[in-house]
């Protein structure tokens, strides 16, 4: 079984190729709609975060000041790890390549094309004039670059993060699709995902889900660390300023989907240790 992450800019045909690969192999397509559906499973009010993650935009100025970057990063990490744990996934955008690096069962691909080619495609697909299309494309490129830089402190255009970079001007969508499908089938045979891999991804997703809830509800607290001892058992460690906060942390952690048991090893200390985020 295999996973592919696909990075792209508007007009590179990445969306279409990702959809065709998923249909050809019967894989789950983790795109904007799937992100929206997965976000509904998170406890609490995450309306702003969901909008940011769906549209691959960096948060606005005041969001940047008053919301921890970690909340956004942990949300998308939880979603991608959840998808990876189910195997057979095409993960479109959202920086999946940064979370699933150096895995034998993963292909990290980037689809590119010259600006003029992408511009012509956008003008045709959206039926808009050149000047408007140029502004739209430049804005879209900048937002996606900012989104990745904001979440991962990396450049989405750095080829070092990808196993393969393909120019969609030189190769047809059908050729690209067929090549990537062939490689995914080869991986299925040579390097299938193991049960240990799936367990690891489920545990990572659960850790992130719990951390998100605690970050939102205990944002002024001291440092807390979340680990998964085994499937469904969450261990809380670190420091909080009061016993009441420690009790609240256990209760909040227990609300996360997939948590069966919470082990509270938090040390209550009146002295701050370091910021939780």
Secondary structure in CASP SS format (residue, H / E / C, confidence):
PFRMAT SS
TARGET T0000
AUTHOR 0000-0000-0000
METHOD secondary structure of the structure
MODEL  1
X C 1.00
X C 1.00
X E 1.00
X E 1.00
X E 1.00
X E 1.00
X E 1.00
X E 1.00
X C 1.00
X C 1.00
X C 1.00
X C 1.00
X C 1.00
X H 1.00
X H 1.00
X H 1.00
X H 1.00
X H 1.00
X H 1.00
X H 1.00
X H 1.00
X H 1.00
X H 1.00
X H 1.00
X H 1.00
X C 1.00
X C 1.00
X E 1.00
X E 1.00
X E 1.00
X C 1.00
X H 1.00
X H 1.00
X H 1.00
X H 1.00
X H 1.00
X H 1.00
X H 1.00
X H 1.00
X C 1.00
X C 1.00
X C 1.00
X C 1.00
X C 1.00
X C 1.00
X C 1.00
X H 1.00
X H 1.00
X H 1.00
X H 1.00
X H 1.00
X H 1.00
X H 1.00
X H 1.00
X H 1.00
X C 1.00
X C 1.00
X C 1.00
X C 1.00
X C 1.00
X H 1.00
X H 1.00
X H 1.00
X H 1.00
X H 1.00
X H 1.00
X C 1.00
X C 1.00
X H 1.00
X H 1.00
X H 1.00
X H 1.00
X H 1.00
X H 1.00
X H 1.00
X H 1.00
X H 1.00
X H 1.00
X H 1.00
X H 1.00
X H 1.00
X H 1.00
X H 1.00
X H 1.00
X H 1.00
X C 1.00
X C 1.00
X C 1.00
X E 1.00
X E 1.00
X E 1.00
X E 1.00
X C 1.00
X C 1.00
X C 1.00
X H 1.00
X H 1.00
X H 1.00
X H 1.00
X C 1.00
X C 1.00
X C 1.00
X C 1.00
X C 1.00
X C 1.00
X E 1.00
X E 1.00
X E 1.00
X E 1.00
X E 1.00
X E 1.00
X E 1.00
X C 1.00
X C 1.00
X H 1.00
X H 1.00
X H 1.00
X H 1.00
X H 1.00
X H 1.00
X H 1.00
X H 1.00
X H 1.00
X H 1.00
X H 1.00
X H 1.00
X C 1.00
X C 1.00
X C 1.00
X H 1.00
X H 1.00
X H 1.00
X H 1.00
X H 1.00
X H 1.00
X H 1.00
X H 1.00
X H 1.00
X H 1.00
X H 1.00
X H 1.00
X H 1.00
X H 1.00
X H 1.00
X H 1.00
X H 1.00
X H 1.00
X H 1.00
X H 1.00
X H 1.00
X H 1.00
X H 1.00
X C 1.00
X C 1.00
X C 1.00
X C 1.00
X C 1.00
X C 1.00
X H 1.00
X H 1.00
X H 1.00
X C 1.00
X C 1.00
X E 1.00
X E 1.00
X E 1.00
X E 1.00
X C 1.00
X C 1.00
X C 1.00
X C 1.00
X C 1.00
X H 1.00
X H 1.00
X H 1.00
X H 1.00
X H 1.00
X H 1.00
X H 1.00
X H 1.00
X H 1.00
X H 1.00
X H 1.00
X H 1.00
X H 1.00
X H 1.00
X H 1.00
X H 1.00
X H 1.00
X H 1.00
X C 1.00
X C 1.00
X C 1.00
X C 1.00
X H 1.00
X H 1.00
X H 1.00
X H 1.00
X H 1.00
X H 1.00
X H 1.00
X H 1.00
X H 1.00
X H 1.00
X H 1.00
X H 1.00
X H 1.00
X H 1.00
X H 1.00
X H 1.00
X H 1.00
X H 1.00
X H 1.00
X H 1.00
X H 1.00
X H 1.00
X H 1.00
X C 1.00
X C 1.00
X C 1.00
X C 1.00
X E 1.00
X C 1.00
X E 1.00
X E 1.00
X E 1.00
X E 1.00
X E 1.00
X E 1.00
X E 1.00
X C 1.00
X C 1.00
X E 1.00
X E 1.00
X E 1.00
X E 1.00
X E 1.00
X E 1.00
X E 1.00
X E 1.00
X C 1.00
X C 1.00
X H 1.00
X H 1.00
X H 1.00
X H 1.00
X H 1.00
X H 1.00
X H 1.00
X H 1.00
X H 1.00
X H 1.00
X H 1.00
X H 1.00
X H 1.00
X C 1.00
X C 1.00
X C 1.00
X C 1.00
X C 1.00
X E 1.00
X E 1.00
X E 1.00
X E 1.00
X C 1.00
X C 1.00
X E 1.00
X E 1.00
X C 1.00
X C 1.00
X C 1.00
X C 1.00
X C 1.00
X C 1.00
X E 1.00
X C 1.00
X C 1.00
END
